Amino acid sequence: MPQTRVKGREIKLMRTLFFAYTPFQCMAALAIKEQFYKDSETDIMISDSVHRRNTLKDNILENDLFDHVYYGDIRTFFPKSQNKIKHEVMRIWSAAVPTYIAKHIEFESANYDVFVTTEVNYYTESIFSLLKKVNPNIKVELMDEGYSSYTYYFRENYRPTTRKNKIKRLLFRALGLLTSRKYISDQAKKIYYFAPELLCWKDIPYQIEKIDTSLIMDYRSLVNQMFGYGQLNVDGIAEEYKEKFIFFEESFFWSQGNQNDVEIINRIADIVGKENMIIKLHPRNQINRFEDMGYKTNKTEGIPWELVVLNMNPKKEKVFITFSSGAVLNFKFLVTDNKCKSILLYDCKGVDYYSVSEELKQWFLLYKINYGSQMFIPRNMDELRNHLVADDGGE
């Protein structure tokens, strides 16, 4: 374990490992590290779900943002839709042998004092079980992953072995008892949030710590270093998103084949002008449905949206439009000086597209209370039209 010297006395530095499944979680881990673990040795494990993670690793090490970077291959072990049989076999195997999956990770040292993650699944619990075996006193903490982590959905997600099939649930719990599997949700004591005032589940069983990027010296610069923003075509990205109105495609076309969004996009274009808007394609949708209709769509892929917003000119108001995508809201946790507005259409009569749960509506309303001037939820097309016309009055 690394050591430092204080007045002739050697002391051991705390060692912390972060696990990040998304680019947003990488940004959250960096903020937590800078605010709470500045004087610790901090490592990060990046999932194979993060695009360009090799480049991310190089940037992190080159700029000394974390001490070590490891790869977490969740999709290799749990391919889900690509190979459901393997996915299920690996779940059973990891329940029977909790540390099996984590053994493929070549830690320089697995002796950590703290493990911080958002993902609570067989992969991360295998890692935690291994770390717990090395250091029985290790603490596990949870962190913000965006708007879903503020809702009751997140609470349900943190229940150990949340299988709908009761027989399978009993089987996996029994295996866990026999093998001393360590459940993160049971053992966690603390959770980090950017905006704890927006938390919907009041019976949260964890100590809450607020992440405040205003306390971190030049947080924007650190995030840019992490994702190599300076190495990208910065002028090209700014030019790509120069339009005032940005509509966010959601993944429902890919997952459900729902194309009702085309109608509402056409109606919005009639109000603001097709030349004044761009459609940001959802990364999971493999088909560009809008280019042949004459709409401008983003060409740059693999760059986190939060990184784009982080570097937008705060003096130029943009209007983000979506049905219920968290992408138009999460950026406020990271960029407090950005004045972009968000319009959510989930409650707009005349928009027959997607049903939002009551729990999620509750969170949207809490968000609106806190960021009222920057968020609008139209109840009908007339309200939407009036708001868009007002926003189209100038930069």
N, C-alpha and C positions, 0 to 999 in steps of 0.2 A: 504494500500500500504506500502511496506517495507520502512524503513527509516534508515538513518545513521546520525551521528553527525559530523559536521565540525566546529571546534573552538566554541563549545558550541551551535551551531545552527543545528537544525534538518532539513535535506533536504530529499526529496522523490527520491527514485531511479527509473530510467526508467524501465518499464516492457515490455519485448519483448516475443512474442510467435512465434515459428517456426512451420511450417507444413511440414512433410517429407513423401513422397509417396514411395520412394525407398531407399535402403541402400546408394546409392550415394548422395541422397539429405540429408540423415542424416549426412554424412561426410561433405557436403557443409555447412549445418547449424552449425555444430561444428566449422568449420573454420571461418565462419562469426561471430559467437558468440565470439570466442577467439580474433579475430582481431578488431572487431568494437563494440562489446557490452560486453567487459570484465567487466566493472563496473556496469552492469545492472543486474536486476533479469531476468533470461532467462528461459523460459519453452519451451518444445517441444511436439508436437503432432505427433504420429507415426501412419501411416495408417495400415489397416489390410492387405495391400498388401506386407508388409515387413515381411519376414520370421523370426520366432523366436523373435517376438517383445516383448514377456514377458521377455525373457532373456535380451534383449536389455535394457528394462526399468530398470531391476535390476542392470545391469552394470552401467548405467548412474547415477542412484541415489547413488549407492555404491561409485562411484568415483567422485561424485559432479560435473559432467559434465554439467548438467542442474539442475535447482532448482525443477521443477516439470515435470512429464511425463504424458501425456494424450493419450488416444487411439482415433483415428479417423476411424470410420467404414464405409468407402466409399462403399465397396462391399456389406455390409449389406443393405444399402439404395439404391444403384444403382448396382444391380447384373448383368446388361447388358445381355450377351448371356445366362446366366443361367435362367433368368426370364425377358424377354423383356417387358412384360406387366407391371410388377412392376416397372421396370426401367423407363418406360415412364410415369407412374402415378406419381412416386416420382419427376420426373422433373417438371411436371405440378404443383404438389402440392408445391414444393419448390419455383416455380416462383410466385405462388399465395400467399404463406406465407413464405417469405424469411428466417425468423429465426427459422422455424419449426424444421428442421433437427438438428441444432446446440443445441437445447434445451436438447438433451439427454446427452450432455457432462456436467459432474459435475465439473465445474471449481472451484478451491478454491477461485479465484477472476477473473472475466472476464474483469476487468478494466486494459486493456493493452494500452501502448503508441504506440507500433509498432507490426504489423503482417507481417511475412516474409514467403512467399510460392513460389512454382513453379507452382503447380497445380492451374489452373483457371477453375473451374467447379462449378456446383450447390452446391456441398458439401462445398468447401472452401468459396464460396461466401455467403453461409448461415452462416458460422462461422463469416465471416467478417461483415455481416449485424448485427449479434448479438453483436459483439464487438463494432461496430460503434454506436449501440443503447446505450451501457453502457458508452462509451467514444466517443462523437462526433468528437473529435480532433485526433483520432487514425490515424496513418500513415500506409500505406500498401506498402511493398517492395517485389520485385521479386528476384529469385536467379537461378543460373546456375543449370541445370539438366543433363549436358553432351552435347555431340556434337549436338544433335537436337536443342538445345536452341540457337545455333549460326546461324541457317539457316532461310530462309524465311518461312519455315513451322511453326516455332515458332511464327513469327509475325502474321500469319493467325490464329494460335491457340489462340492468345491473343485478337482477335476481339470479342467483346461482342456478345453472341448469334449467334454462327457461324453455324447455321443450313442451310443445302442445300435447304430445302423446304421453299420457300418464305412465304407461308401462315403461317407455323409454326413459322418462324422467326419473322414475324409481330406480331403474337399472343403473343409470349414470351416477345418481347420488350414492347408490350402494357401492359402486366401483370406487367412487371418490373416498368414501369412508374406509374402504379396505386398503387403499393405496396411499392414504394421507395426502391426497391432492389438495393444494392450497387455492382456495377461492378468493380471487382479488376483491370482489365486492364485499365479502365477509371481513376481510382483514384490513381494508383501507380505512384510514382515519381522517383523511384530509382530501379536499377537492379544490382546484383552482378555477376561478371564473373571471372573465373579463368584466362582466356586468352582473354581479350577484343580485342586483335589484330587479332583474328580469326573471329571476328563478320562479318557476311555477309550482314545482313540487315542494311544499312547505315542510313535509316530514323528512327532509333530507337527513340521513344519519351521519353526515360527515362534517368536520370543521371546514368552514368556507374561508378561503384566502382570495383576496381580490388582486387580479393582475392589472397593473396600472402602467401602461407603456409610457406615460408622461414622466415617470420616475426613472426611465432608462435612457441614458445618454445616447442620443442619435439612433433610436431603435430602427427608424426607416433605413438608415445606412447599413445597419447590421443585417437586416432582412435582404437588402439589395446585394450585399456580399454573399449571403447564403445561397441565393438563387442566381448569382452572376448577372444581375440586371445590366451592369455596365458593359458586359460582353455581348449583350443582345443588340439588335437593331432598334435602339431606343426611339429614334426619330420615326422609324417605320411603325412602331407600335402606337406612338402618339397619333400618327397620321391615320392609322387604321381605325382608331376609335375617336376620330375628330367630330363625328356627328353628335348632336345633342341628345338624341333619343336612342337608347340601347334596349332592345327587346331580348330577353333571355329565354331561349328555347329550353324546355325541360325534357326529361328523359322518358316521358310517357309514350312518345311516338315509338321509341325503341322497345319499351317494355310492354306496351299495350296496343300499339298500332293506332293510337288516337290522333287524328289529324284536325280536330276542331280548332286548334290554335291558328290555323291558316286564316280562318274567317275573321277572327278578332285582330290579327295582324293587319289584314287588309283594311279593316275599319279604322285602325289607328293610323295607317298610312294615308288614308283619305283625309284625316284631320291635320296631321303634322307635315305631310309630304314625304313620299318615299325617299326622296333625296336627302332628307334630314334624319334618317334613322338607319341603324345597322342591326342585324340580328346576330347575336352571339350564339353560336351553335353549341349544343350540349356535347361534351366529349364522348359520351357513350353512343350517341346517334351517328351511325356510319354513313347516312345518306343526307346530302345537302338538298333539302326540299325547296329551298327558297331562291337559290341563285337563278334558276331558269324563269322565276317569276319576276325577275328584275330587281331583287333586293340585294343590297350589299351585305355580305357575311364576313366574319373574321377569317383570315387565312392563317394567322399565327396560332399554332397549337402547342400544347404542353407547358404553357406558362400560367401559373396560378392567377386566377382573376384578382385575388387580393393584392398580388404584386403589381398588377396593372393599375388598380385604383390607388394604391399606395403612392404611385408616381404620377398620378394625374395632377394637372394644375388645379389647386384648390380654389382658385378664383373663377374658374369656368364651371358653371353649373351644368351637370349632366342629369338626365332623367332616366332611371333604370325602371323597366317595366317587366313584370313577370306575373305568373299566376300565384305561385307560392314558393319560389326558389329562395333559399337562404343566401345565395350569392349576392343578392341586392341588399342584404342586411348585415351579414357578418363583417363586412369591411369596416363598419363603424367601431368595432371593438379594437381595431388596429390603427385606424386613421381618424383621430378625433377632430382634426381640423378640416376634414373634407365636407363640402356643403352639397354633395350630390343628393338628389331626391329619389325616393323609391315609391313606385306605384304597384300595389298588389291587387290582382283582379279576382281573387278567389270568391269574393262576396258580391261581385257585380252581376246584377240580373241582366240576362241577355247573353251571358258568357257561359255556354254549356260545355264545360270542359272537364272539370276535376273537382272532386269533393274533398274538402279539408276537414280534419277531425276537430272536434270542439276544443280539445286540449291545445292544438296548434293555434286555433283562433284566439284562445286566451293569451297565448304568448305574443302573438301579433299585436293584440290590443295593449299589452304591457309595453311593448316596444314603442308603440305609437304615443303612449303617455309620456315616455322619456324622450322620444325624438319626433314629437308631433309635427314640427314644421318641415321635416324632411321625409315624412311618410304619409302616403295618402291611400285610403282603401275606399274606392268608389262603390256606391250601392247600385248604380245603374249607369247606362251608357251616357245619359245626359251629364251626370256628374263627371264622368271620365272625360267627355268632350270639353266641358267647361275648364277642367283642370289642365288638360293638354293645351288648350288654346291660350290659357294664362301663362303657362310655362314657355310657350312658343313666342312670347313677346320680346325675347332678346336674351343675350348671354348674361 
